[in-house]
Amino acid sequence: MVVSYNRLWKLLIDKGITKTEMRKKTGISTGVLAKMGKDKPVAMDSLAKIATALECGLDDVVEIKQEREVSRE
């Protein structure tokens, strides 16, 4: 499983909000923000806080992609 927060970063740009402003508004820690910056999984409650604060859905915050399957030739 591959996690991507590119949708969140684009949403923040569209709304004119910095990552630091978003972190303070949602109450998430700097550690959670750092993990998100590295496309690492974070707790659902952190994602819910972000979606609630930005008045959007979870699919506007995170995208989960399947890892590419290794071809068996």
VENNORHU-V45355 format. One line per field, one symbol per residue. phi: phi as a letter, one per 20 degrees, with the letter a starting at -180 (. if undefined). psi: psi as a letter, one per 40 degrees, with the letter a starting at -180 (. if undefined). A space follows every 10 residues. Layout:
# VENNORHU-V45355
phi = ???
psi = ???
This chain:
# VENNORHU-V45355
phi = .ddcdgffff ffffemdeff fffffenfef fffffffdle fcfgffffff fffelbeffe dccddfffff fdd
psi = hhhheddddd ddddefhidd ddddddeiid dddddddefi iiiddddddd dddefiidee dihhiiihih ig.
